[in-house]
C-alpha cells in the first residue's frame, strides 16, 4: 500500500459503476425471483436508494480531509468503538471477497473449465485482485478505467447483439405482476447488494482531495447509468427466458452470454462478454481486498503490511473453497448483503455522524 495516494472523481464514479454492474450480474436471478418482471425497476430504485448513502459518506469524509471515515469515527467516538467497528469491517470485507471469488470460480467451472478444481481456479483468479490491492487506490483507479473501456467496447455491444432477435416483448408485461410489495422487497435487496460500495467509501475518502467536490460525479454515475445497468443485465434475462425461468436459474448470466450472436455469420460473441465479466468481478474482489487490508494495517499500526495482505488473501481463499457450490455462494451473498453489509454501513454512517455532531457541540461549549 502506498501512502498519500489520490483518486479522481471520474475514477471513483467508474468504480461505482463497475461495482454495481458486477453485483447485478451475480444477483439478478435473486432480484428477478423476488420482483418478477419489475426487476429492472427494482434495480433502478435500489441505485436511487444508494445515492443518499453515497453523498452522506462523501459529506463525512469532507468533515476531516485526508482521513477515512473509519478514522473519523475513531477520532470522534473513541479508540475502543473505532477498533470494534474496524474488526467487523474486516470480517465483512473478507466475507464479501470470498463469496465473489467462489461465485466467479463456480461460473467458470460450470461453463468453461468443468474439469479444473475450484482451488486452482480460485488461485488463478486471485492473482490480479491481489496485485490491484497491493498497488493501492491509485492502481485500482487506473485499472478501473481500463476495465471500463473493455466493458464499453465489448461487453455492452455483446449484450446488445444477444438481444437482437432474442427478446420476446410479451414476457415483460404486466410489469408489476407480483405487486408493489414484491417491488419494495426487490428494491431493498438491490440496495443491500449495492451497499458494498459504501464499505469501499469508508476507506477511500482519504484519497479524495475534497470529497464534497465529487457529489456531481456520483449523482451522474447513479442516475445516468441506472437504466444502462438495468438494461444490460436484468432485461435480457427476462426477455429471453421469462421472469419465472430467469428467477430460478443461478447460471443464467452466462446462458444469455452464450446466446450472443449476430445472424448466422458472427458467432461466439459470448467469449467477449465472459472476458469483461471476469475482469469486472476481479476488480470488485480487488476493491474488497483493499478495504480489508487497509483496515487490518490500521489495527496493527502499519506493522508488516505485506504480511496482513497475505493473511487476508489466505483467509479469502480458505473461505471460498469451503463453500460447497455456486448456489450456496449466491444464497450466502444475499444473506450477507441483507443482514450484514447494508445494516452495518447504515449503522456506521449514523454513528460517525452522531459522534461528529456531539464532538462539535462539546467544542462549541468549551469555546463559550
ROMIGU-588366 format. One record per residue (C-alpha): residue in one letter; x, y, z. Coordinates in steps of 0.2 Angstrom, whole numbers, padded with zeros to 4 digits, always signed. Layout:
aXYZ/...
This chain:
x+0000+0000+0000/x+0007+0017-0005/x+0003+0031+0007/x-0005+0048+0002/x-0012+0041-0014/x-0026+0051-0023/x-0040+0046-0034/x-0050+0057-0046/x-0069+0059-0046/x-0070+0051-0063/x-0061+0036-0057/x-0072+0035-0041/x-0088+0036-0052/x-0081+0022-0064/x-0078+0011-0048/x-0096+0014-0043/x-0102+0009-0060/x-0092-0007-0061/x-0096-0012-0043/x-0115-0010-0047/x-0113-0019-0064/x-0104-0034-0055/x-0116-0036-0041/x-0131-0035-0053/x-0123-0048-0064/x-0122-0060-0049/x-0138-0056-0040/x-0150-0054-0055/x-0158-0071-0053/x-0162-0067-0035/x-0169-0050-0039/x-0179-0057-0053/x-0185-0071-0041/x-0192-0058-0029/x-0198-0044-0040/x-0203-0054-0056/x-0205-0043-0071/x-0202-0027-0061/x-0184-0032-0058/x-0177-0018-0069/x-0187-0006-0059/x-0181-0013-0043/x-0163-0012-0048/x-0165+0006-0053/x-0174+0010-0037/x-0160+0002-0027/x-0147+0013-0035/x-0158+0028-0031/x-0158+0022-0013/x-0139+0021-0014/x-0137+0039-0019/x-0140+0047-0002/x-0129+0035+0007/x-0115+0039-0006/x-0117+0058-0004/x-0118+0055+0015/x-0102+0046+0015/x-0093+0060+0005/x-0100+0073+0017/x-0092+0064+0032/x-0076+0062+0023/x-0076+0081+0019/x-0078+0084+0038/x-0060+0079+0041/x-0049+0080+0025/x-0036+0066+0022/x-0044+0054+0034/x-0055+0039+0031/x-0072+0038+0038/x-0066+0024+0050/x-0053+0036+0056/x-0065+0050+0058/x-0076+0038+0068/x-0062+0033+0080/x-0056+0051+0082/x-0074+0056+0087/x-0081+0041+0096/x-0065+0034+0104/x-0052+0020+0101/x-0062+0006+0108/x-0078+0009+0097/x-0067+0013+0082/x-0057-0003+0084/x-0073-0014+0086/x-0080-0006+0070/x-0064-0010+0061/x-0064-0028+0066/x-0082-0030+0060/x-0077-0021+0044/x-0063-0033+0040/x-0074-0048+0043/x-0087-0041+0031/x-0074-0037+0018/x-0066-0054+0019/x-0083-0062+0018/x-0088-0052+0003/x-0072-0056-0006/x-0073-0074-0003/x-0091-0075-0009/x-0087-0066-0025/x-0072-0077-0028/x-0082-0093-0026/x-0096-0086-0037/x-0084-0082-0051/x-0074-0098-0050/x-0090-0108-0049/x-0097-0100-0065/x-0080-0103-0074/x-0081-0121-0069/x-0099-0124-0074/x-0097-0116-0092/x-0078-0115-0097/x-0067-0127-0087/x-0078-0141-0079/x-0063-0152-0076/x-0052-0139-0067/x-0053-0140-0047/x-0061-0125-0039/x-0044-0122-0029/x-0034-0120-0045/x-0047-0108-0052/x-0048-0098-0036/x-0029-0096-0036/x-0028-0090-0054/x-0042-0078-0051/x-0034-0071-0035/x-0018-0065-0044/x-0025-0049-0052/x-0035-0044-0037/x-0020-0046-0025/x-0009-0036-0037/x-0023-0022-0038/x-0025-0021-0019/x-0006-0021-0017/x-0004-0006-0029/x-0016+0004-0019/x-0030+0015-0023/x-0022+0024-0037/x-0019+0007-0045/x-0037+0002-0043/x-0042+0019-0051/x-0031+0016-0066/x-0037-0002-0068/x-0055+0003-0067/x-0053+0015-0082/x-0045+0001-0092/x-0059-0011-0087/x-0072+0002-0091/x-0065+0004-0108/x-0066-0015-0111/x-0084-0015-0105/x-0089-0001-0116/x-0081-0009-0131/x-0085-0027-0130/x-0097-0031-0116/x-0112-0019-0119/x-0111-0021-0138/x-0111-0040-0135/x-0126-0039-0124/x-0134-0029-0137/x-0131-0042-0150/x-0138-0055-0138/x-0154-0045-0138/x-0156-0044-0157/x-0169-0057-0162/x-0169-0064-0144/x-0182-0053-0135/x-0200-0058-0133/x-0209-0042-0128/x-0224-0051-0121/x-0213-0058-0107/x-0211-0040-0100/x-0230-0037-0097/x-0238-0035-0085/x-0223-0026-0077/x-0229-0026-0059/x-0235-0044-0060/x-0231-0048-0041/x-0237-0032-0034/x-0229-0017-0025/x-0224-0027-0010/x-0213-0038-0021/x-0206-0022-0030/x-0202-0015-0012/x-0193-0031-0007/x-0183-0031-0024/x-0178-0013-0021/x-0172-0017-0003/x-0162-0032-0010/x-0154-0022-0024/x-0149-0008-0012/x-0142-0021+0000/x-0131-0028-0013/x-0125-0011-0019/x-0121-0006-0001/x-0104-0014-0003/x-0098+0001-0012/x-0102+0011+0004/x-0089+0000+0013/x-0077+0005+0000/x-0080+0023+0003/x-0076+0021+0021/x-0058+0020+0017/x-0057+0029+0000/x-0062+0046+0007/x-0044+0049+0012/x-0039+0048-0006/x-0051+0061-0011/x-0043+0079-0010/x-0061+0086-0006/x-0074+0073-0006/x-0088+0085-0007/x-0082+0091-0024/x-0087+0074-0031/x-0106+0075-0027/x-0109+0078-0046/x-0099+0063-0052/x-0108+0052-0040/x-0125+0059-0045/x-0122+0057-0063/x-0115+0039-0061/x-0130+0033-0052/x-0144+0042-0062/x-0137+0042-0079/x-0131+0024-0079/x-0145+0017-0069/x-0155+0012-0085/x-0140+0005-0093/x-0136-0007-0078/x-0154-0012-0078/x-0155-0015-0096/x-0138-0024-0099/x-0141-0037-0086/x-0159-0039-0080/x-0169-0036-0095/x-0160-0048-0107/x-0164-0062-0094/x-0182-0058-0093/x-0184-0055-0111/x-0175-0071-0116/x-0181-0084-0103/x-0196-0076-0094/x-0196-0070-0076/x-0201-0087-0069/x-0187-0096-0078/x-0174-0082-0075/x-0178-0081-0057/x-0174-0100-0055/x-0158-0102-0064/x-0142-0097-0055/x-0131-0098-0070/x-0142-0088-0082/x-0129-0074-0084/x-0118-0084-0095/x-0133-0093-0103/x-0138-0076-0110/x-0119-0073-0115/x-0119-0089-0124/x-0134-0084-0135/x-0125-0069-0141/x-0123-0069-0160/x-0126-0058-0175/x-0135-0068-0188/x-0128-0084-0194/x-0111-0076-0199/x-0105-0069-0182/x-0105-0082-0168/x-0095-0085-0152/x-0098-0067-0146/x-0100-0074-0128/x-0081-0075-0126/x-0080-0056-0126/x-0094-0055-0114/x-0086-0068-0102/x-0069-0059-0103/x-0077-0042-0097/x-0087-0052-0084/x-0072-0059-0077/x-0062-0043-0077/x-0076-0033-0068/x-0078-0046-0055/x-0059-0047-0052/x-0060-0028-0050/x-0073-0029-0036/x-0063-0043-0027/x-0048-0032-0028/x-0058-0017-0020/x-0064-0028-0006/x-0047-0035-0003/x-0040-0017-0002/x-0054-0012+0011/x-0050-0027+0022/x-0031-0025+0020/x-0031-0006+0024/x-0041-0009+0040/x-0030-0023+0046/x-0015-0012+0044/x-0023+0002+0054/x-0027-0010+0068/x-0009-0016+0069/x-0002+0001+0067/x+0006-0002+0050/x+0016-0017+0056/x+0021-0028+0042/x+0008-0023+0029/x+0013-0036+0017/x+0010-0050+0030/x-0008-0044+0033/x-0011-0044+0014/x-0005-0062+0014/x-0016-0067+0029/x-0031-0059+0022/x-0028-0067+0005/x-0027-0084+0013/x-0042-0082+0023/x-0052-0077+0007/x-0046-0092-0002/x-0050-0104+0013/x-0067-0097+0015/x-0070-0098-0004/x-0066-0116-0006/x-0075-0120+0010/x-0092-0115+0001/x-0099-0131-0007/x-0107-0124-0023/x-0111-0109-0033/x-0129-0109-0027/x-0123-0109-0009/x-0112-0094-0013/x-0127-0085-0021/x-0138-0088-0005/x-0124-0083+0007/x-0121-0067-0003/x-0139-0062-0001/x-0139-0066+0017/x-0123-0056+0020/x-0129-0041+0010/x-0146-0040+0019/x-0141-0044+0036/x-0123-0039+0037/x-0116-0026+0025/x-0132-0015+0022/x-0136-0013+0041/x-0118-0011+0046/x-0115+0003+0033/x-0130+0012+0039/x-0126+0010+0057/x-0108+0016+0054/x-0114+0032+0045/x-0126+0036+0059/x-0113+0033+0072/x-0100+0043+0063/x-0112+0057+0061/x-0118+0057+0079/x-0101+0057+0086/x-0095+0071+0074/x-0110+0082+0079/x-0108+0078+0098/x-0090+0082+0097/x-0093+0098+0088/x-0106+0104+0101/x-0093+0100+0115/x-0080+0111+0107/x-0093+0125+0104/x-0097+0124+0123/x-0079+0124+0128/x-0076+0140+0117/x-0091+0149+0126/
